[in-house]
Amino acid sequence: MKIYARIENGVVMEIIKPLLDDDGNEFSVAARFVPELVAQMIDVTSASPIPAQRWTYDGTTFTPPAI
């Protein structure tokens, strides 16, 4: 199951978690969102740690916000 970060202007705006049908099959993000939003998503399923809202993304690396 895939987890995505939606990036806007280099900032994680939201984390998109899997959505399953009644049989346990995952709906693809392309089936759930308009193409403009899908284009803003990065697959973070294998990222460690998985980023959260407000983290920054430079095209390669996610960084948590400074406290």
All heavy atoms as TSV, in Angstrom:
chain	resi	resn	atom	element	x	y	z
A	1	MET	N	N	0.844	-1.174	0.000
A	1	MET	CA	C	0.000	0.000	0.000
A	1	MET	C	C	0.889	1.235	0.000
A	1	MET	O	O	1.852	1.301	0.726
A	1	MET	CB	C	-0.913	-0.015	1.196
A	1	MET	CG	C	-1.981	-1.070	1.079
A	1	MET	SD	S	-3.191	-0.902	2.364
A	1	MET	CE	C	-3.149	-2.578	2.944
A	2	LYS	N	N	0.521	2.186	-0.817
A	2	LYS	CA	C	1.328	3.376	-1.032
A	2	LYS	C	C	0.899	4.532	-0.139
A	2	LYS	O	O	-0.277	4.711	0.153
A	2	LYS	CB	C	1.224	3.816	-2.485
A	2	LYS	CG	C	1.609	2.736	-3.470
A	2	LYS	CD	C	2.956	3.004	-3.983
A	2	LYS	CE	C	3.276	1.967	-5.057
A	2	LYS	NZ	N	4.609	2.049	-5.489
A	3	ILE	N	N	1.896	5.315	0.276
A	3	ILE	CA	C	1.681	6.546	1.030
A	3	ILE	C	C	2.329	7.660	0.220
A	3	ILE	O	O	3.454	7.515	-0.262
A	3	ILE	CB	C	2.308	6.464	2.436
A	3	ILE	CG1	C	1.698	5.314	3.220
A	3	ILE	CG2	C	2.124	7.793	3.180
A	3	ILE	CD1	C	2.407	5.031	4.529
A	4	TYR	N	N	1.614	8.772	0.066
A	4	TYR	CA	C	2.110	9.885	-0.735
A	4	TYR	C	C	2.158	11.160	0.091
A	4	TYR	O	O	1.343	11.359	0.990
A	4	TYR	CB	C	1.197	10.134	-1.942
A	4	TYR	CG	C	1.210	9.012	-2.936
A	4	TYR	CD1	C	0.331	7.943	-2.818
A	4	TYR	CD2	C	2.092	9.015	-4.008
A	4	TYR	CE1	C	0.339	6.905	-3.731
A	4	TYR	CE2	C	2.115	7.979	-4.930
A	4	TYR	CZ	C	1.230	6.928	-4.779
A	4	TYR	OH	O	1.247	5.896	-5.681
A	5	ALA	N	N	3.109	12.024	-0.240
A	5	ALA	CA	C	3.151	13.375	0.297
A	5	ALA	C	C	2.776	14.312	-0.838
A	5	ALA	O	O	3.318	14.202	-1.940
A	5	ALA	CB	C	4.546	13.707	0.816
A	6	ARG	N	N	1.839	15.204	-0.591
A	6	ARG	CA	C	1.502	16.214	-1.596
A	6	ARG	C	C	2.332	17.449	-1.300
A	6	ARG	O	O	2.259	18.029	-0.210
A	6	ARG	CB	C	0.010	16.565	-1.601
A	6	ARG	CG	C	-0.348	17.491	-2.771
A	6	ARG	CD	C	-1.828	17.736	-2.869
A	6	ARG	NE	N	-2.331	18.530	-1.773
A	6	ARG	CZ	C	-2.248	19.864	-1.685
A	6	ARG	NH1	N	-1.651	20.571	-2.618
A	6	ARG	NH2	N	-2.769	20.481	-0.640
A	7	ILE	N	N	3.159	17.827	-2.278
A	7	ILE	CA	C	4.118	18.912	-2.116
A	7	ILE	C	C	3.615	20.142	-2.853
A	7	ILE	O	O	3.210	20.065	-4.018
A	7	ILE	CB	C	5.499	18.521	-2.708
A	7	ILE	CG1	C	5.942	17.143	-2.236
A	7	ILE	CG2	C	6.519	19.600	-2.434
A	7	ILE	CD1	C	6.153	17.015	-0.763
A	8	GLU	N	N	3.656	21.275	-2.179
A	8	GLU	CA	C	3.302	22.546	-2.803
A	8	GLU	C	C	4.352	23.568	-2.395
A	8	GLU	O	O	4.575	23.787	-1.193
A	8	GLU	CB	C	1.912	22.984	-2.348
A	8	GLU	CG	C	1.363	24.178	-3.087
A	8	GLU	CD	C	-0.059	24.486	-2.667
A	8	GLU	OE1	O	-0.910	23.572	-2.721
A	8	GLU	OE2	O	-0.302	25.636	-2.275
A	9	ASN	N	N	5.018	24.152	-3.377
A	9	ASN	CA	C	6.075	25.139	-3.124
A	9	ASN	C	C	7.131	24.608	-2.164
A	9	ASN	O	O	7.602	25.327	-1.281
A	9	ASN	CB	C	5.482	26.452	-2.609
A	9	ASN	CG	C	4.560	27.102	-3.601
A	9	ASN	OD1	O	4.853	27.129	-4.798
A	9	ASN	ND2	N	3.432	27.599	-3.133
A	10	GLY	N	N	7.493	23.331	-2.312
A	10	GLY	CA	C	8.545	22.745	-1.498
A	10	GLY	C	C	8.147	22.374	-0.083
A	10	GLY	O	O	9.005	22.058	0.739
A	11	VAL	N	N	6.855	22.394	0.205
A	11	VAL	CA	C	6.370	22.088	1.555
A	11	VAL	C	C	5.337	20.971	1.471
A	11	VAL	O	O	4.463	20.984	0.600
A	11	VAL	CB	C	5.741	23.332	2.225
A	11	VAL	CG1	C	5.182	22.996	3.603
A	11	VAL	CG2	C	6.761	24.454	2.323
A	12	VAL	N	N	5.412	20.009	2.389
A	12	VAL	CA	C	4.416	18.937	2.465
A	12	VAL	C	C	3.118	19.544	2.986
A	12	VAL	O	O	3.053	20.032	4.110
A	12	VAL	CB	C	4.886	17.789	3.390
A	12	VAL	CG1	C	3.785	16.740	3.525
A	12	VAL	CG2	C	6.175	17.172	2.891
A	13	MET	N	N	2.112	19.510	2.126
A	13	MET	CA	C	0.814	20.062	2.501
A	13	MET	C	C	-0.066	19.016	3.175
A	13	MET	O	O	-0.880	19.356	4.035
A	13	MET	CB	C	0.101	20.621	1.269
A	13	MET	CG	C	0.885	21.726	0.575
A	13	MET	SD	S	1.381	23.067	1.666
A	13	MET	CE	C	-0.172	23.850	1.977
A	14	GLU	N	N	0.092	17.762	2.750
A	14	GLU	CA	C	-0.684	16.687	3.366
A	14	GLU	C	C	-0.058	15.344	3.033
A	14	GLU	O	O	0.693	15.215	2.072
A	14	GLU	CB	C	-2.143	16.708	2.909
A	14	GLU	CG	C	-2.328	16.533	1.420
A	14	GLU	CD	C	-3.772	16.697	0.989
A	14	GLU	OE1	O	-4.668	16.102	1.627
A	14	GLU	OE2	O	-4.011	17.418	0.003
A	15	ILE	N	N	-0.367	14.371	3.866
A	15	ILE	CA	C	0.039	12.984	3.637
A	15	ILE	C	C	-1.206	12.226	3.194
A	15	ILE	O	O	-2.246	12.277	3.857
A	15	ILE	CB	C	0.643	12.356	4.913
A	15	ILE	CG1	C	1.906	13.108	5.328
A	15	ILE	CG2	C	0.915	10.879	4.715
A	15	ILE	CD1	C	3.041	13.051	4.311
A	16	ILE	N	N	-1.085	11.537	2.064
A	16	ILE	CA	C	-2.201	10.785	1.496
A	16	ILE	C	C	-1.994	9.312	1.831
A	16	ILE	O	O	-1.054	8.686	1.354
A	16	ILE	CB	C	-2.276	10.952	-0.037
A	16	ILE	CG1	C	-2.193	12.421	-0.456
A	16	ILE	CG2	C	-3.500	10.242	-0.592
A	16	ILE	CD1	C	-3.313	13.282	0.011
A	17	LYS	N	N	-2.843	8.789	2.676
A	17	LYS	CA	C	-2.749	7.384	3.083
A	17	LYS	C	C	-3.619	6.520	2.174
A	17	LYS	O	O	-4.518	7.018	1.499
A	17	LYS	CB	C	-3.153	7.237	4.541
A	17	LYS	CG	C	-2.189	7.967	5.464
A	17	LYS	CD	C	-2.480	7.716	6.902
A	17	LYS	CE	C	-1.424	8.435	7.742
A	17	LYS	NZ	N	-1.647	8.240	9.147
A	18	PRO	N	N	-3.382	5.210	2.169
A	18	PRO	CA	C	-4.160	4.322	1.294
A	18	PRO	C	C	-5.651	4.350	1.613
A	18	PRO	O	O	-6.054	4.542	2.761
A	18	PRO	CB	C	-3.592	2.933	1.599
A	18	PRO	CG	C	-2.283	3.167	2.242
A	18	PRO	CD	C	-2.384	4.486	2.941
A	19	LEU	N	N	-6.436	4.144	0.574
A	19	LEU	CA	C	-7.879	3.998	0.712
A	19	LEU	C	C	-8.233	2.660	0.089
A	19	LEU	O	O	-7.863	2.382	-1.049
A	19	LEU	CB	C	-8.613	5.135	-0.007
A	19	LEU	CG	C	-10.140	5.074	0.024
A	19	LEU	CD1	C	-10.670	5.202	1.451
A	19	LEU	CD2	C	-10.720	6.169	-0.863
A	20	LEU	N	N	-8.915	1.821	0.851
A	20	LEU	CA	C	-9.231	0.468	0.403
A	20	LEU	C	C	-10.714	0.300	0.145
A	20	LEU	O	O	-11.544	0.893	0.840
A	20	LEU	CB	C	-8.791	-0.545	1.463
A	20	LEU	CG	C	-7.342	-0.469	1.925
A	20	LEU	CD1	C	-7.091	-1.493	3.020
A	20	LEU	CD2	C	-6.392	-0.666	0.765
A	21	ASP	N	N	-11.024	-0.549	-0.833
A	21	ASP	CA	C	-12.428	-0.890	-1.062
A	21	ASP	C	C	-12.833	-1.988	-0.081
A	21	ASP	O	O	-12.035	-2.430	0.754
A	21	ASP	CB	C	-12.689	-1.275	-2.521
A	21	ASP	CG	C	-11.993	-2.559	-2.961
A	21	ASP	OD1	O	-11.541	-3.353	-2.104
A	21	ASP	OD2	O	-11.908	-2.788	-4.187
A	22	ASP	N	N	-14.062	-2.453	-0.163
A	22	ASP	CA	C	-14.581	-3.460	0.773
A	22	ASP	C	C	-13.836	-4.788	0.702
A	22	ASP	O	O	-13.871	-5.570	1.653
A	22	ASP	CB	C	-16.073	-3.689	0.536
A	22	ASP	CG	C	-16.911	-2.477	0.919
A	22	ASP	OD1	O	-16.438	-1.649	1.730
A	22	ASP	OD2	O	-18.041	-2.359	0.406
A	23	ASP	N	N	-13.183	-5.055	-0.425
A	23	ASP	CA	C	-12.424	-6.298	-0.590
A	23	ASP	C	C	-10.954	-6.152	-0.201
A	23	ASP	O	O	-10.172	-7.090	-0.348
A	23	ASP	CB	C	-12.522	-6.782	-2.039
A	23	ASP	CG	C	-13.936	-7.171	-2.417
A	23	ASP	OD1	O	-14.658	-7.714	-1.548
A	23	ASP	OD2	O	-14.327	-6.920	-3.574
A	24	GLY	N	N	-10.565	-4.957	0.263
A	24	GLY	CA	C	-9.188	-4.743	0.669
A	24	GLY	C	C	-8.258	-4.301	-0.447
A	24	GLY	O	O	-7.055	-4.230	-0.255
A	25	ASN	N	N	-8.816	-3.990	-1.611
A	25	ASN	CA	C	-8.007	-3.519	-2.737
A	25	ASN	C	C	-7.797	-2.013	-2.613
A	25	ASN	O	O	-8.729	-1.270	-2.293
A	25	ASN	CB	C	-8.692	-3.825	-4.066
A	25	ASN	CG	C	-8.898	-5.313	-4.257
A	25	ASN	OD1	O	-7.968	-6.097	-4.119
A	25	ASN	ND2	N	-10.123	-5.704	-4.555
A	26	GLU	N	N	-6.589	-1.578	-2.899
A	26	GLU	CA	C	-6.254	-0.162	-2.781
A	26	GLU	C	C	-6.712	0.611	-4.019
A	26	GLU	O	O	-6.488	0.189	-5.150
A	26	GLU	CB	C	-4.747	-0.016	-2.610
A	26	GLU	CG	C	-4.280	1.399	-2.418
A	26	GLU	CD	C	-2.785	1.498	-2.169
A	26	GLU	OE1	O	-2.097	0.458	-2.123
A	26	GLU	OE2	O	-2.317	2.623	-2.040
A	27	PHE	N	N	-7.359	1.757	-3.783
A	27	PHE	CA	C	-7.686	2.678	-4.875
A	27	PHE	C	C	-6.422	3.462	-5.210
A	27	PHE	O	O	-5.746	3.965	-4.308
A	27	PHE	CB	C	-8.774	3.680	-4.459
A	27	PHE	CG	C	-10.147	3.082	-4.319
A	27	PHE	CD1	C	-10.650	2.793	-3.061
A	27	PHE	CD2	C	-10.920	2.832	-5.439
A	27	PHE	CE1	C	-11.925	2.256	-2.920
A	27	PHE	CE2	C	-12.197	2.293	-5.303
A	27	PHE	CZ	C	-12.700	1.996	-4.042
A	28	SER	N	N	-6.090	3.605	-6.469
A	28	SER	CA	C	-4.913	4.385	-6.855
A	28	SER	C	C	-5.189	5.865	-6.622
A	28	SER	O	O	-6.347	6.304	-6.619
A	28	SER	CB	C	-4.577	4.153	-8.327
A	28	SER	OG	O	-5.543	4.768	-9.155
A	29	VAL	N	N	-4.120	6.651	-6.435
A	29	VAL	CA	C	-4.311	8.092	-6.267
A	29	VAL	C	C	-4.891	8.705	-7.533
A	29	VAL	O	O	-5.639	9.674	-7.463
A	29	VAL	CB	C	-3.022	8.811	-5.831
A	29	VAL	CG1	C	-2.619	8.414	-4.427
A	29	VAL	CG2	C	-1.908	8.624	-6.804
A	30	ALA	N	N	-4.569	8.127	-8.694
A	30	ALA	CA	C	-5.109	8.638	-9.959
A	30	ALA	C	C	-6.627	8.471	-10.025
A	30	ALA	O	O	-7.308	9.274	-10.670
A	30	ALA	CB	C	-4.447	7.935	-11.134
A	31	ALA	N	N	-7.156	7.462	-9.341
A	31	ALA	CA	C	-8.602	7.248	-9.309
A	31	ALA	C	C	-9.278	8.125	-8.258
A	31	ALA	O	O	-10.485	8.349	-8.319
A	31	ALA	CB	C	-8.905	5.781	-9.019
A	32	ARG	N	N	-8.502	8.637	-7.331
A	32	ARG	CA	C	-9.054	9.406	-6.214
A	32	ARG	C	C	-8.955	10.918	-6.380
A	32	ARG	O	O	-9.736	11.659	-5.780
A	32	ARG	CB	C	-8.329	9.028	-4.920
A	32	ARG	CG	C	-8.518	7.595	-4.519
A	32	ARG	CD	C	-7.600	7.172	-3.401
A	32	ARG	NE	N	-7.711	8.000	-2.221
A	32	ARG	CZ	C	-6.857	7.944	-1.197
A	32	ARG	NH1	N	-5.831	7.110	-1.218
A	32	ARG	NH2	N	-7.021	8.725	-0.165
A	33	PHE	N	N	-7.968	11.378	-7.154
A	33	PHE	CA	C	-7.677	12.811	-7.233
A	33	PHE	C	C	-7.549	13.265	-8.678
A	33	PHE	O	O	-7.210	12.480	-9.559
A	33	PHE	CB	C	-6.375	13.130	-6.484
A	33	PHE	CG	C	-6.408	12.784	-5.034
A	33	PHE	CD1	C	-5.879	11.587	-4.579
A	33	PHE	CD2	C	-6.983	13.635	-4.106
A	33	PHE	CE1	C	-5.901	11.249	-3.237
A	33	PHE	CE2	C	-7.022	13.309	-2.762
A	33	PHE	CZ	C	-6.485	12.112	-2.323
A	34	VAL	N	N	-7.751	14.554	-8.901
A	34	VAL	CA	C	-7.582	15.125	-10.238
A	34	VAL	C	C	-6.096	15.127	-10.600
A	34	VAL	O	O	-5.229	15.150	-9.708
A	34	VAL	CB	C	-8.175	16.551	-10.323
A	34	VAL	CG1	C	-9.677	16.522	-10.086
A	34	VAL	CG2	C	-7.482	17.491	-9.358
A	35	PRO	N	N	-5.778	15.081	-11.895
A	35	PRO	CA	C	-4.378	15.001	-12.325
A	35	PRO	C	C	-3.474	16.112	-11.779
A	35	PRO	O	O	-2.298	15.870	-11.501
A	35	PRO	CB	C	-4.471	15.085	-13.856
A	35	PRO	CG	C	-5.822	14.558	-14.176
A	35	PRO	CD	C	-6.704	14.989	-13.029
A	36	GLU	N	N	-4.022	17.305	-11.583
A	36	GLU	CA	C	-3.213	18.412	-11.057
A	36	GLU	C	C	-2.705	18.110	-9.649
A	36	GLU	O	O	-1.581	18.481	-9.301
A	36	GLU	CB	C	-4.016	19.718	-11.057
A	36	GLU	CG	C	-4.381	20.223	-12.434
A	36	GLU	CD	C	-5.603	19.547	-13.058
A	36	GLU	OE1	O	-6.298	18.766	-12.369
A	36	GLU	OE2	O	-5.852	19.794	-14.242
A	37	LEU	N	N	-3.515	17.453	-8.832
A	37	LEU	CA	C	-3.074	17.084	-7.483
A	37	LEU	C	C	-2.123	15.893	-7.523
A	37	LEU	O	O	-1.123	15.864	-6.795
A	37	LEU	CB	C	-4.272	16.770	-6.580
A	37	LEU	CG	C	-5.090	17.961	-6.122
A	37	LEU	CD1	C	-6.257	17.491	-5.246
A	37	LEU	CD2	C	-4.248	18.947	-5.361
A	38	VAL	N	N	-2.406	14.916	-8.367
A	38	VAL	CA	C	-1.539	13.740	-8.479
A	38	VAL	C	C	-0.133	14.170	-8.884
A	38	VAL	O	O	0.864	13.641	-8.393
A	38	VAL	CB	C	-2.122	12.709	-9.465
A	38	VAL	CG1	C	-1.154	11.559	-9.685
A	38	VAL	CG2	C	-3.452	12.183	-8.944
A	39	ALA	N	N	-0.036	15.180	-9.753
A	39	ALA	CA	C	1.266	15.676	-10.204
A	39	ALA	C	C	2.086	16.273	-9.057
A	39	ALA	O	O	3.312	16.356	-9.151
A	39	ALA	CB	C	1.077	16.707	-11.307
A	40	GLN	N	N	1.429	16.665	-7.962
A	40	GLN	CA	C	2.113	17.242	-6.805
A	40	GLN	C	C	2.520	16.183	-5.772
A	40	GLN	O	O	3.112	16.515	-4.755
A	40	GLN	CB	C	1.214	18.263	-6.108
A	40	GLN	CG	C	0.855	19.449	-6.943
A	40	GLN	CD	C	-0.117	20.379	-6.225
A	40	GLN	OE1	O	-0.765	20.010	-5.239
A	40	GLN	NE2	N	-0.217	21.594	-6.708
A	41	MET	N	N	2.206	14.915	-6.035
A	41	MET	CA	C	2.440	13.867	-5.046
A	41	MET	C	C	3.748	13.120	-5.280
A	41	MET	O	O	4.121	12.846	-6.414
A	41	MET	CB	C	1.278	12.874	-5.049
A	41	MET	CG	C	-0.014	13.483	-4.609
A	41	MET	SD	S	-1.344	12.269	-4.635
A	41	MET	CE	C	-2.764	13.327	-4.439
A	42	ILE	N	N	4.406	12.794	-4.170
A	42	ILE	CA	C	5.625	12.005	-4.161
A	42	ILE	C	C	5.350	10.748	-3.347
A	42	ILE	O	O	4.813	10.826	-2.232
A	42	ILE	CB	C	6.788	12.784	-3.481
A	42	ILE	CG1	C	7.017	14.131	-4.159
A	42	ILE	CG2	C	8.046	11.957	-3.411
A	42	ILE	CD1	C	7.582	14.058	-5.532
A	43	ASP	N	N	5.732	9.593	-3.869
A	43	ASP	CA	C	5.577	8.328	-3.139
A	43	ASP	C	C	6.592	8.303	-2.001
A	43	ASP	O	O	7.797	8.354	-2.233
A	43	ASP	CB	C	5.800	7.157	-4.089
A	43	ASP	CG	C	5.594	5.797	-3.435
A	43	ASP	OD1	O	5.496	5.718	-2.196
A	43	ASP	OD2	O	5.552	4.807	-4.182
A	44	VAL	N	N	6.114	8.262	-0.771
A	44	VAL	CA	C	6.989	8.241	0.403
A	44	VAL	C	C	6.858	6.929	1.176
A	44	VAL	O	O	7.279	6.843	2.334
A	44	VAL	CB	C	6.723	9.450	1.336
A	44	VAL	CG1	C	7.060	10.756	0.643
A	44	VAL	CG2	C	5.280	9.468	1.838
A	45	THR	N	N	6.308	5.919	0.534
A	45	THR	CA	C	6.058	4.639	1.194
A	45	THR	C	C	7.325	4.088	1.851
A	45	THR	O	O	7.271	3.579	2.964
A	45	THR	CB	C	5.507	3.615	0.178
A	45	THR	OG1	O	4.361	4.182	-0.463
A	45	THR	CG2	C	5.133	2.322	0.844
A	46	SER	N	N	8.448	4.193	1.173
A	46	SER	CA	C	9.686	3.619	1.710
A	46	SER	C	C	10.569	4.645	2.415
A	46	SER	O	O	11.679	4.310	2.835
A	46	SER	CB	C	10.474	2.941	0.585
A	46	SER	OG	O	10.830	3.878	-0.403
A	47	ALA	N	N	10.095	5.876	2.559
A	47	ALA	CA	C	10.883	6.900	3.262
A	47	ALA	C	C	10.958	6.568	4.747
A	47	ALA	O	O	10.016	6.031	5.329
A	47	ALA	CB	C	10.251	8.276	3.072
A	48	SER	N	N	12.088	6.883	5.331
A	48	SER	CA	C	12.249	6.655	6.770
A	48	SER	C	C	13.024	7.821	7.373
A	48	SER	O	O	14.187	8.013	7.036
A	48	SER	CB	C	12.998	5.345	7.016
A	48	SER	OG	O	13.116	5.101	8.392
A	49	PRO	N	N	12.352	8.594	8.208
A	49	PRO	CA	C	10.947	8.493	8.594
A	49	PRO	C	C	10.051	9.052	7.494
A	49	PRO	O	O	10.495	9.823	6.643
A	49	PRO	CB	C	10.868	9.347	9.846
A	49	PRO	CG	C	11.909	10.400	9.647
A	49	PRO	CD	C	13.027	9.705	8.899
A	50	ILE	N	N	8.794	8.665	7.540
A	50	ILE	CA	C	7.826	9.223	6.603
A	50	ILE	C	C	7.586	10.676	7.005
A	50	ILE	O	O	7.357	10.962	8.185
A	50	ILE	CB	C	6.523	8.397	6.612
A	50	ILE	CG1	C	6.805	7.035	5.983
A	50	ILE	CG2	C	5.408	9.131	5.879
A	50	ILE	CD1	C	5.636	6.141	5.807
A	51	PRO	N	N	7.670	11.593	6.039
A	51	PRO	CA	C	7.491	13.007	6.381
A	51	PRO	C	C	6.066	13.297	6.846
A	51	PRO	O	O	5.162	12.483	6.673
A	51	PRO	CB	C	7.792	13.728	5.066
A	51	PRO	CG	C	7.528	12.721	4.008
A	51	PRO	CD	C	7.869	11.390	4.609
A	52	ALA	N	N	5.896	14.472	7.414
A	52	ALA	CA	C	4.593	14.921	7.897
A	52	ALA	C	C	4.311	16.304	7.325
A	52	ALA	O	O	5.167	16.906	6.669
A	52	ALA	CB	C	4.588	14.960	9.423
A	53	GLN	N	N	3.118	16.814	7.587
A	53	GLN	CA	C	2.763	18.159	7.138
A	53	GLN	C	C	3.798	19.153	7.637
A	53	GLN	O	O	4.338	19.013	8.738
A	53	GLN	CB	C	1.393	18.565	7.672
A	53	GLN	CG	C	0.247	17.994	6.882
A	53	GLN	CD	C	-1.076	18.512	7.402
A	53	GLN	OE1	O	-1.377	18.368	8.581
A	53	GLN	NE2	N	-1.873	19.091	6.532
A	54	ARG	N	N	4.062	20.148	6.783
A	54	ARG	CA	C	4.965	21.263	7.045
A	54	ARG	C	C	6.438	20.906	6.888
A	54	ARG	O	O	7.282	21.767	7.039
A	54	ARG	CB	C	4.689	21.897	8.407
A	54	ARG	CG	C	3.291	22.479	8.506
A	54	ARG	CD	C	3.029	23.224	9.798
A	54	ARG	NE	N	4.175	23.302	10.653
A	54	ARG	CZ	C	4.163	23.135	11.975
A	54	ARG	NH1	N	3.052	22.897	12.585
A	54	ARG	NH2	N	5.256	23.220	12.682
A	55	TRP	N	N	6.774	19.641	6.627
A	55	TRP	CA	C	8.157	19.322	6.312
A	55	TRP	C	C	8.469	19.952	4.963
A	55	TRP	O	O	7.584	20.138	4.134
A	55	TRP	CB	C	8.366	17.818	6.231
A	55	TRP	CG	C	8.410	17.109	7.544
A	55	TRP	CD1	C	7.675	17.377	8.654
A	55	TRP	CD2	C	9.223	15.985	7.871
A	55	TRP	NE1	N	7.970	16.480	9.649
A	55	TRP	CE2	C	8.928	15.616	9.186
A	55	TRP	CE3	C	10.165	15.247	7.167
A	55	TRP	CZ2	C	9.553	14.551	9.820
A	55	TRP	CZ3	C	10.783	14.177	7.793
A	55	TRP	CH2	C	10.487	13.847	9.111
A	56	THR	N	N	9.735	20.259	4.724
A	56	THR	CA	C	10.129	20.796	3.430
A	56	THR	C	C	10.699	19.673	2.569
A	56	THR	O	O	11.148	18.645	3.076
A	56	THR	CB	C	11.169	21.914	3.577
A	56	THR	OG1	O	12.303	21.424	4.289
A	56	THR	CG2	C	10.582	23.125	4.300
A	57	TYR	N	N	10.665	19.904	1.261
A	57	TYR	CA	C	11.177	18.932	0.297
A	57	TYR	C	C	11.926	19.700	-0.779
A	57	TYR	O	O	11.373	20.599	-1.411
A	57	TYR	CB	C	10.023	18.138	-0.312
A	57	TYR	CG	C	10.442	17.097	-1.310
A	57	TYR	CD1	C	11.210	16.004	-0.929
A	57	TYR	CD2	C	10.076	17.200	-2.639
A	57	TYR	CE1	C	11.590	15.040	-1.848
A	57	TYR	CE2	C	10.440	16.230	-3.562
A	57	TYR	CZ	C	11.203	15.160	-3.159
A	57	TYR	OH	O	11.580	14.191	-4.063
A	58	ASP	N	N	13.211	19.367	-0.961
A	58	ASP	CA	C	14.045	20.079	-1.926
A	58	ASP	C	C	14.173	19.361	-3.263
A	58	ASP	O	O	15.018	19.698	-4.078
A	58	ASP	CB	C	15.429	20.341	-1.339
A	58	ASP	CG	C	16.231	19.073	-1.087
A	58	ASP	OD1	O	15.782	17.973	-1.482
A	58	ASP	OD2	O	17.323	19.170	-0.494
A	59	GLY	N	N	13.330	18.381	-3.476
A	59	GLY	CA	C	13.392	17.588	-4.698
A	59	GLY	C	C	14.088	16.266	-4.483
A	59	GLY	O	O	14.004	15.372	-5.314
A	60	THR	N	N	14.780	16.127	-3.355
A	60	THR	CA	C	15.500	14.908	-3.005
A	60	THR	C	C	15.276	14.500	-1.555
A	60	THR	O	O	15.044	13.353	-1.256
A	60	THR	CB	C	17.019	15.079	-3.232
A	60	THR	OG1	O	17.250	15.516	-4.569
A	60	THR	CG2	C	17.766	13.804	-2.981
A	61	THR	N	N	15.333	15.485	-0.661
A	61	THR	CA	C	15.335	15.211	0.773
A	61	THR	C	C	14.183	15.930	1.484
A	61	THR	O	O	13.905	17.091	1.195
A	61	THR	CB	C	16.668	15.697	1.392
A	61	THR	OG1	O	17.747	15.077	0.680
A	61	THR	CG2	C	16.766	15.348	2.867
A	62	PHE	N	N	13.561	15.207	2.411
A	62	PHE	CA	C	12.552	15.799	3.279
A	62	PHE	C	C	13.230	16.251	4.576
A	62	PHE	O	O	14.068	15.544	5.121
A	62	PHE	CB	C	11.459	14.777	3.624
A	62	PHE	CG	C	10.553	14.463	2.482
A	62	PHE	CD1	C	10.781	13.355	1.687
A	62	PHE	CD2	C	9.459	15.264	2.197
A	62	PHE	CE1	C	9.941	13.047	0.633
A	62	PHE	CE2	C	8.622	14.976	1.137
A	62	PHE	CZ	C	8.857	13.868	0.352
A	63	THR	N	N	12.829	17.424	5.072
A	63	THR	CA	C	13.406	17.955	6.299
A	63	THR	C	C	12.285	18.433	7.211
A	63	THR	O	O	11.408	19.190	6.767
A	63	THR	CB	C	14.331	19.154	5.980
A	63	THR	OG1	O	15.320	18.741	5.028
A	63	THR	CG2	C	15.025	19.673	7.230
A	64	PRO	N	N	12.310	18.013	8.498
A	64	PRO	CA	C	11.271	18.472	9.415
A	64	PRO	C	C	11.444	19.962	9.697
A	64	PRO	O	O	12.554	20.499	9.584
A	64	PRO	CB	C	11.495	17.636	10.675
A	64	PRO	CG	C	12.882	17.141	10.587
A	64	PRO	CD	C	13.258	17.098	9.142
A	65	PRO	N	N	10.350	20.625	10.081
A	65	PRO	CA	C	10.446	22.059	10.382
A	65	PRO	C	C	11.300	22.287	11.627
A	65	PRO	O	O	11.355	21.450	12.527
A	65	PRO	CB	C	9.001	22.493	10.613
A	65	PRO	CG	C	8.257	21.242	10.926
A	65	PRO	CD	C	8.998	20.112	10.257
A	66	ALA	N	N	11.986	23.427	11.631
A	66	ALA	CA	C	12.765	23.804	12.821
A	66	ALA	C	C	11.807	24.128	13.953
A	66	ALA	O	O	10.735	24.702	13.736
A	66	ALA	CB	C	13.643	25.008	12.518
A	67	ILE	N	N	12.182	23.750	15.136
A	67	ILE	CA	C	11.314	23.996	16.306
A	67	ILE	C	C	11.602	25.353	16.890
A	67	ILE	O	O	12.621	25.882	16.882
A	67	ILE	CB	C	11.505	22.898	17.362
A	67	ILE	CG1	C	11.031	21.591	16.783
A	67	ILE	CG2	C	10.735	23.224	18.619
A	67	ILE	CD1	C	11.223	20.387	17.677
